[in-house]
Amino acid sequence: MSIQDLIEIQQLLAKYAVTITKGDIDGLLEVFTTDGTYSAFGDTYTLDLFPDLVDAAPKGLFLTGTPLVELNGDTADGTQPLCFIDHSTHDMRIGYYTDSYLRTEGGWRLQTRKMTFIRRNGNHDSGIPHAYERSKG
């Protein structure tokens, strides 16, 4: 296991959290492979849909913890805890991301990211259909 690889993945995930918090969609998309996907709310979204998905989501602070990463050559898997705090109400949502990473010519990138919410009753689930989905119907 390479310490350099772990640091690069941690910095990649820090860029995810900072860019989404700041509303920097271009910077956010840079952390993914070109065929990357994001899964939540019972569906998987390709990167072409990701800007609209983020736009429909509440805004606030994405506070992430140190990921647990398992390296396997040019691929890796990981889990990263998340606490999202809404900017207007300071309501919190907690959960974790389950990720797969790929080493590319440009460095490590997220290939898949799946959100799991932790509910007050202790359940872990992918969430209810998102406002983005409701606005399409």
C-alpha positions in Angstrom: 0.0 0.0 0.0 1.5 3.3 -1.1 1.2 6.3 1.3 1.4 8.6 -1.8 -1.6 6.9 -3.3 -3.6 7.3 -0.1 -2.7 11.0 0.2 -3.7 11.5 -3.4 -7.1 9.9 -2.9 -7.6 11.9 0.4 -6.8 15.1 -1.5 -9.2 14.0 -4.3 -12.0 13.5 -1.8 -11.2 16.8 -0.1 -11.6 18.5 -3.5 -15.0 16.8 -3.8 -16.1 18.2 -0.4 -14.7 21.7 -0.9 -16.0 22.2 -4.5 -19.5 20.9 -3.8 -19.6 23.1 -0.7 -18.5 26.2 -2.7 -20.8 25.4 -5.7 -17.9 24.8 -8.0 -19.5 22.3 -10.4 -16.6 22.3 -12.9 -14.1 21.5 -10.1 -16.5 18.9 -8.7 -16.7 17.1 -12.1 -12.9 17.0 -12.3 -12.8 14.5 -9.4 -14.6 11.8 -11.4 -13.5 9.6 -14.3 -15.2 10.5 -17.6 -17.6 7.6 -17.2 -18.1 8.2 -13.4 -21.4 7.8 -11.7 -23.1 9.0 -8.5 -25.8 6.9 -6.9 -28.4 8.0 -4.4 -32.2 8.3 -4.0 -32.7 4.9 -5.6 -31.0 5.8 -8.9 -27.6 6.1 -10.5 -26.7 9.3 -12.3 -24.1 9.8 -15.0 -21.9 12.9 -15.0 -24.0 14.7 -17.6 -26.9 14.8 -15.1 -24.8 15.6 -12.0 -24.8 19.4 -12.4 -28.7 19.4 -12.4 -28.7 17.0 -9.5 -26.4 19.2 -7.5 -28.4 22.3 -8.4 -31.6 20.8 -7.1 -30.0 19.7 -3.8 -29.9 21.8 -0.6 -26.8 24.0 -0.2 -24.5 23.8 2.7 -21.3 22.4 4.2 -20.1 18.9 3.2 -18.0 17.9 6.2 -16.3 14.6 5.4 -14.1 12.3 7.4 -10.9 10.5 6.6 -11.8 7.7 4.1 -11.0 4.0 4.8 -9.3 3.0 1.5 -8.3 -0.4 0.2 -5.8 -0.2 -2.6 -5.5 -2.8 -5.3 -3.0 -1.7 -7.9 -4.6 0.9 -10.2 -8.0 0.5 -8.5 -9.2 1.1 -5.0 -12.4 1.0 -2.9 -13.3 3.1 0.0 -15.8 4.4 2.5 -16.0 8.0 3.7 -18.2 9.4 6.4 -20.3 12.5 5.7 -22.1 15.1 7.7 -24.0 17.6 5.6 -25.2 20.8 7.3 -27.8 22.9 5.5 -26.7 26.5 5.2 -30.0 28.1 6.0 -31.4 25.9 8.8 -28.2 24.2 10.0 -30.2 20.9 9.9 -27.9 18.0 9.5 -27.9 14.8 7.4 -25.4 12.1 8.2 -24.2 9.1 6.3 -21.3 7.8 4.2 -20.1 7.4 0.7 -19.1 4.0 -0.7 -16.6 4.7 -3.5 -14.5 3.0 -6.2 -11.4 4.8 -7.5 -9.3 4.5 -10.6 -5.8 5.6 -11.3 -5.8 7.6 -14.6 -3.2 9.5 -16.5 -4.3 12.6 -14.5 -4.1 10.8 -11.2 -6.7 9.1 -9.0 -10.3 9.8 -9.8 -13.7 8.7 -8.4 -15.3 6.1 -10.7 -18.4 5.5 -8.6 -19.8 7.2 -5.5 -22.8 5.9 -3.7 -24.5 7.8 -0.9 -26.0 6.0 2.1 -28.0 8.1 4.7 -28.1 7.1 8.4 -31.6 7.8 9.7 -32.6 8.7 13.3 -34.2 5.2 13.7 -30.8 3.7 12.8 -31.7 2.6 9.2 -29.2 3.0 6.5 -30.7 3.7 3.0 -30.1 5.5 -0.3 -32.7 8.2 0.5 -36.0 9.3 -0.8 -36.5 10.4 -4.4 -34.6 13.7 -4.9 -36.2 17.0 -5.8 -34.4 16.6 -9.2 -36.4 13.5 -9.8 -39.7 15.1 -8.7 -39.1 18.1 -11.0 -38.8 15.8 -14.0 -42.1 14.1 -13.5 
